[in-house]
Amino acid sequence: MKVVNTSYLETHFELSAMLYRDISKEVLPELLKQEHTNHGYCVFYTLAEKWADEFEELNKDRQWDGEFYEEIEEFYNKKLANYGNSY
């Protein structure tokens, strides 16, 4: 099935959803958990916005052929693994 990412909002939504999923699973890095505790969910919105900007720039003009969700999950996992070092 061919997946077409039609908007920046879709990218932002997917990244936000992953952050929400992982806070409930308690698998986020300690720094991010602490930021969430101190500042609430707006930390996720801001972070998802920053990461969506980066993901969109990396994939500018790309024609997706079914791998959008796998690619964004991989991107997210890398960002999460390096969170606090550079994000």
N, C-alpha and C positions, 0 to 999 in steps of 0.2 A: 504494500500500500504506500503510495507516495504521500508524504507529508509536506505541506507547504506552510512555512511560517509566514503569515501575512502581516504581522505587526510586531512592533517593539513591545506592545502590551502583552503579547503572548509570551515573549521571552521573560519579561519582568514577572508575570504571573507564575511561570514554571519555577523560576528561581525562588520566589517568595514561598511557593507551595513546598518546595524542598526544605527550606529553612523551618517552616511550621512543622513539617513531618518530622524533622530531626530533633526539634526541641521536645516534641512529645516522646520521642524514643530515647532522649537523653544521650545523644551521640555527638553533640556539638562540642567544639573545643572550649576549654574552661574560660578563656578570655571572652569568647562570644556569649557564653552562658552568663557571665558576670555583667557584660554590657546589657544583655536582655533583662537581667534582674534590676539593674540600675535605671534603665531608660525605657523599658517596655518594648512593645512590638515595633515601634517606629524605627528601632535599630535594624530590624529585618527589612523594612521598606527601603530604607536608605541604602543598605548593603545590596539588596537586590537591584536597585536602580544603578548603582555603581558597576556591579557585575554585568547587568544587562547591557549597559553602554559598551563595556569591554567585549562581551560576547558578540554583540552586533557589529562592532568594528572589525573584529577578527574574521567574521563571516560575511562581510559586506559583499553584496552582489552574488552570493552563493545560491545556487539552485539546489534545494534539498531534495533528496531522493529516498526518503523514508528513514533517514538516520538522525533527524533533528533531536528527538528525545534522548537517544543514546549520546549524542554529542554534548547536549546541554548537561546531562547527568555527569559525564566525564569532566567537563569544564567545572561544574559545581564541586565535584569531589576534589579536584586539584586545588581550587580556591580554598576549600574548607581545610584541607591538609596543611596549607601554608598560611592559614589565618593567624594574624598577629605578627608574622614575619614581614609580609607585604601583601596587601589586599587592595 
